[in-house]
């Protein structure tokens, strides 16, 4: 009996890998897994490729090229790694240049089984999952779009730094009891900067300072003069001066960044001839222009790059359009339908069902800059006299503002998907058109319900005419 058991075990061990079910067959035979770190990377390859199937490499550039050479020596074709901070970027780019198919996966999707947690086990686990084709890579646009995205994210950082220095100026003025913010809406506007520069030049007369106000300021000169009566202390004036200089310095860097972005966008191959198909006139808007909007013409460049004008969509301005294109690119092929695109953005419901019951109907928790831009665009439609504005107000009345923002952002994402994929132009039908379409849909639904209950829905006007 013991010998027979031994023979059976040998027989079971000799089963070929191709005899396994399709779901358990190895898909990527030449796969490697990398556990990314700040100082070193652990790499795992199939055990039959090298005497040491797991090796450790440093994070210097020379070490990364040595890692790529070792993978080529082992016959590796595809590599998978986790998105750990920003440490994966250099390794990802070098491996792509060297000809490997590189996949970046979400760390939440590849959690190890319970047990020891080490770098060696992590890279082996990634290699094993990728061998069986169980990992799907995160979306990453083409290299030219990634460059544009880097510029725009740096631009957002510059704007954030400028905001910090505005707060420092505000604090210095408040400490001197100069309540300028109570009489003007923005201390970095035309009037605010005139008065601050005059204060730093030594002017203390409130009447003279108030005379610097712009004609658009609603507050009177007397009110502004009262707000400028303060305790001008040297230490606070020093903080105010340096904060203003830093604010102006970073605004200069912001202009340089805008011109750099404009130069990079001109390198894209135009999808439309601006002479044969000129850009339509910009829609009139009562929105106050933001100070962080670019001074260069990005709208024309974006139109030539994508072939469509996303700013025709209500709520989407130049900065929002630029953010969307830099985050998702022009190619919509990674998403089969607009529903997949909305799901990737985290703008659709995520029904969690267990035991036949829906446990949670909330949306997927996704951190996505494109989704954030669409949410900001949706929020700006609350008072818009357009079809999208009417949709937002209808959902807000029924479900509240939070869900209305998500629902409107979801609708905006579907419009953006169709425009970029099919080259369709967006045409606003107007608020009245939307309300009429909605009324007809409600009537049709009521007619169906009445028929199922054995009744007939009759209009009120027809009843009046029949009685006459």
MOVEN-V278333 format. One record per residue. N is the residue number from 1. RES is the residue in one small letter. PHI is phi as a letter, one per 40 degrees, with the letter a starting at -180 (none if undefined). PSI is psi as a letter, one per 40 degrees, with the letter a starting at -180 (* if undefined). BURIAL is + if it has 9 or more other ideal C-beta (glycine too) atoms within 8 Angstrom, else -. Layout:
# MOVEN-V278333
n:res:phi:psi:burial
N:RES:PHI:PSI:BURIAL
N:RES:PHI:PSI:BURIAL
This chain:
# MOVEN-V278333
n:res:phi:psi:burial
1:x:none:d:-
2:x:d:d:-
3:x:c:d:-
4:x:c:d:-
5:x:c:d:-
6:x:c:d:-
7:x:c:d:-
8:x:c:d:-
9:x:c:d:-
10:x:c:d:-
11:x:c:d:-
12:x:c:d:-
13:x:c:d:-
14:x:c:e:-
15:x:c:h:-
16:x:c:i:-
17:x:c:d:-
18:x:c:e:-
19:x:c:e:-
20:x:c:i:-
21:x:d:i:-
22:x:d:d:-
23:x:c:e:-
24:x:b:e:-
25:x:c:i:+
26:x:c:h:-
27:x:c:d:-
28:x:b:g:+
29:x:c:d:-
30:x:b:f:+
31:x:b:i:+
32:x:b:i:+
33:x:b:h:+
34:x:b:h:+
35:x:c:h:+
36:x:c:h:+
37:x:b:i:+
38:x:c:d:-
39:x:b:d:-
40:x:a:i:-
41:x:b:h:+
42:x:b:h:+
43:x:b:h:+
44:x:b:h:+
45:x:b:i:+
46:x:d:i:+
47:x:c:d:-
48:x:c:e:-
49:x:c:d:+
50:x:a:i:+
51:x:c:d:-
52:x:b:g:-
53:x:c:e:-
54:x:b:h:+
55:x:b:i:-
56:x:b:h:-
57:x:b:i:+
58:x:c:i:-
59:x:b:e:+
60:x:c:i:-
61:x:c:d:-
62:x:c:d:-
63:x:c:d:+
64:x:c:d:+
65:x:c:d:+
66:x:c:d:+
67:x:c:d:+
68:x:c:d:+
69:x:c:d:-
70:x:c:d:+
71:x:c:d:+
72:x:c:d:+
73:x:c:d:-
74:x:c:e:+
75:x:g:f:-
76:x:c:h:+
77:x:b:d:-
78:x:b:i:+
79:x:b:i:+
80:x:b:i:+
81:x:a:i:+
82:x:c:i:+
83:x:c:g:+
84:x:b:h:+
85:x:f:b:-
86:x:b:e:-
87:x:c:e:+
88:x:c:e:+
89:x:c:d:-
90:x:c:d:+
91:x:c:d:+
92:x:c:d:+
93:x:c:d:-
94:x:c:d:+
95:x:c:d:+
96:x:c:d:+
97:x:c:d:-
98:x:c:e:+
99:x:g:e:-
100:x:c:i:+
101:x:c:h:-
102:x:b:h:+
103:x:b:h:+
104:x:b:h:+
105:x:b:i:+
106:x:c:h:-
107:x:c:d:+
108:x:c:d:-
109:x:c:e:-
110:x:b:f:+
111:x:d:h:-
112:x:c:i:+
113:x:c:i:-
114:x:c:h:-
115:x:i:a:-
116:x:c:h:-
117:x:b:h:-
118:x:b:i:-
119:x:c:d:+
120:x:c:d:+
121:x:c:d:+
122:x:c:d:+
123:x:c:d:+
124:x:c:d:+
125:x:c:d:+
126:x:c:d:+
127:x:c:d:+
128:x:c:d:+
129:x:c:d:+
130:x:c:d:+
131:x:c:d:+
132:x:c:e:+
133:x:g:f:-
134:x:c:e:-
135:x:b:h:+
136:x:b:h:-
137:x:c:i:+
138:x:c:i:-
139:x:c:h:-
140:x:a:h:-
141:x:c:i:+
142:x:c:i:-
143:x:c:d:-
144:x:c:d:+
145:x:c:d:+
146:x:c:d:+
147:x:c:d:+
148:x:c:d:+
149:x:c:d:+
150:x:c:d:-
151:x:c:d:+
152:x:c:d:+
153:x:c:d:-
154:x:c:d:+
155:x:c:d:+
156:x:c:d:-
157:x:c:d:-
158:x:c:d:+
159:x:c:d:+
160:x:c:d:-
161:x:c:d:+
162:x:d:d:+
163:x:c:d:-
164:x:c:d:-
165:x:c:d:+
166:x:c:d:+
167:x:c:d:-
168:x:c:d:+
169:x:c:d:+
170:x:c:d:+
171:x:c:d:+
172:x:c:d:+
173:x:c:d:+
174:x:c:d:+
175:x:c:d:-
176:x:c:e:+
177:x:f:f:-
178:x:c:h:+
179:x:c:f:+
180:x:c:d:+
181:x:c:e:+
182:x:c:e:-
183:x:b:e:+
184:x:b:i:+
185:x:c:d:-
186:x:a:h:-
187:x:c:e:+
188:x:b:e:+
189:x:c:a:+
190:x:c:d:-
191:x:c:d:+
192:x:c:d:+
193:x:c:d:+
194:x:d:d:+
195:x:c:d:+
196:x:c:d:+
197:x:c:d:+
198:x:c:d:+
199:x:c:d:+
200:x:c:d:+
201:x:c:e:-
202:x:h:e:-
203:x:c:h:-
204:x:b:e:-
205:x:c:h:-
206:x:c:d:+
207:x:c:d:-
208:x:c:d:+
209:x:c:d:+
210:x:c:d:+
211:x:c:e:-
212:x:c:e:+
213:x:c:i:+
214:x:c:i:-
215:x:c:e:-
216:x:c:e:-
217:x:c:h:+
218:x:c:d:-
219:x:c:i:-
220:x:c:i:-
221:x:c:d:+
222:x:c:d:-
223:x:c:d:+
224:x:c:d:+
225:x:c:d:+
226:x:c:d:-
227:x:c:e:+
228:x:c:e:+
229:x:c:h:-
230:x:a:a:+
231:x:c:g:-
232:x:c:g:-
233:x:c:i:-
234:x:c:d:-
235:x:c:d:-
236:x:c:d:+
237:x:c:d:+
238:x:c:d:-
239:x:c:d:+
240:x:c:d:+
241:x:c:d:+
242:x:c:d:-
243:x:c:d:+
244:x:c:d:+
245:x:c:d:-
246:x:c:d:+
247:x:c:d:+
248:x:c:d:-
249:x:c:d:-
250:x:c:d:+
251:x:c:d:+
252:x:c:d:-
253:x:c:d:+
254:x:c:d:+
255:x:c:d:+
256:x:c:d:-
257:x:c:d:+
258:x:c:d:+
259:x:c:d:+
260:x:c:d:+
261:x:c:d:+
262:x:c:d:+
263:x:c:d:-
264:x:c:d:+
265:x:c:d:+
266:x:c:e:-
267:x:c:e:-
268:x:c:i:-
269:x:c:h:-
270:x:c:h:-
271:x:c:e:-
272:x:a:i:+
273:x:c:h:-
274:x:c:d:+
275:x:c:d:-
276:x:c:d:-
277:x:b:g:-
278:x:c:i:-
279:x:c:h:-
280:x:c:i:-
281:x:c:i:-
282:x:c:h:-
283:x:c:i:-
284:x:c:h:-
285:x:a:i:-
286:x:c:e:-
287:x:c:h:-
288:x:c:h:-
289:x:c:h:-
290:x:c:i:-
291:x:c:d:-
292:x:c:e:-
293:x:c:i:+
294:x:c:i:+
295:x:c:e:-
296:x:c:i:-
297:x:c:g:-
298:x:c:d:+
299:x:c:d:+
300:x:c:d:+
301:x:c:d:+
302:x:c:d:+
303:x:c:d:+
304:x:c:d:+
305:x:c:d:+
306:x:c:d:+
307:x:g:e:+
308:x:b:i:+
309:x:b:g:+
310:x:c:e:+
311:x:c:e:+
312:x:c:e:-
313:x:c:h:+
314:x:c:h:+
315:x:g:e:+
316:x:b:h:+
317:x:c:a:+
318:x:c:d:+
319:x:c:d:+
320:x:c:d:+
321:x:c:d:+
322:x:c:d:+
323:x:c:d:+
324:x:c:d:+
325:x:c:d:+
326:x:c:d:+
327:x:c:d:+
328:x:b:e:+
329:x:g:a:-
330:x:b:d:+
331:x:c:h:-
332:x:c:e:+
333:x:c:d:-
334:x:c:e:-
335:x:b:h:+
336:x:c:d:-
337:x:b:i:-
338:x:c:d:+
339:x:c:d:-
340:x:c:d:+
341:x:c:d:+
342:x:c:d:+
343:x:c:d:+
344:x:c:d:+
345:x:c:e:+
346:x:g:f:+
347:x:b:e:+
348:x:b:i:+
349:x:c:i:-
350:x:b:g:+
351:x:c:h:-
352:x:c:h:-
353:x:b:h:-
354:x:a:h:-
355:x:g:f:-
356:x:g:e:-
357:x:b:i:-
358:x:c:h:-
359:x:c:d:-
360:x:a:h:-
361:x:b:e:-
362:x:c:i:-
363:x:c:i:+
364:x:c:h:-
365:x:c:g:-
366:x:b:h:-
367:x:c:h:-
368:x:a:h:+
369:x:c:d:-
370:x:c:d:+
371:x:c:d:+
372:x:c:d:-
373:x:c:d:+
374:x:c:d:+
375:x:c:d:+
376:x:c:d:+
377:x:c:d:+
378:x:c:d:+
379:x:c:d:-
380:x:c:e:+
381:x:c:e:+
382:x:c:d:+
383:x:b:e:-
384:x:c:h:+
385:x:c:f:-
386:x:b:i:+
387:x:c:d:+
388:x:c:d:+
389:x:c:d:+
390:x:c:d:+
391:x:c:d:+
392:x:c:d:+
393:x:c:d:+
394:x:c:d:+
395:x:c:d:+
396:x:c:d:+
397:x:c:d:-
398:x:c:d:-
399:x:b:e:-
400:x:h:i:-
401:x:c:d:-
402:x:c:d:-
403:x:c:d:+
404:x:c:d:+
405:x:c:d:+
406:x:c:d:+
407:x:c:d:+
408:x:c:d:+
409:x:c:d:+
410:x:c:d:+
411:x:c:d:+
412:x:c:d:+
413:x:c:d:+
414:x:c:d:+
415:x:c:d:+
416:x:c:d:+
417:x:c:d:+
418:x:c:d:+
419:x:c:d:+
420:x:c:d:+
421:x:c:d:-
422:x:b:e:-
423:x:g:f:-
424:x:c:i:-
425:x:c:i:-
426:x:c:h:-
427:x:b:h:-
428:x:c:h:-
429:x:c:e:-
430:x:h:i:+
431:x:c:d:+
432:x:c:d:-
433:x:c:d:+
434:x:c:d:+
435:x:c:d:+
436:x:c:d:-
437:x:c:d:-
438:x:c:d:+
439:x:c:d:-
440:x:c:d:-
441:x:c:d:-
442:x:c:d:-
443:x:c:d:+
444:x:c:d:-
445:x:c:d:-
446:x:c:d:+
447:x:c:d:+
448:x:c:d:-
449:x:c:d:-
450:x:c:d:+
451:x:c:d:+
452:x:c:d:-
453:x:c:e:-
454:x:g:f:-
455:x:b:i:-
456:x:b:h:-
457:x:c:h:-
458:x:b:h:-
459:x:c:i:-
460:x:c:d:-
461:x:c:d:-
462:x:c:d:-
463:x:c:d:+
464:x:c:d:-
465:x:c:d:-
466:x:c:d:-
467:x:c:d:-
468:x:c:*:-
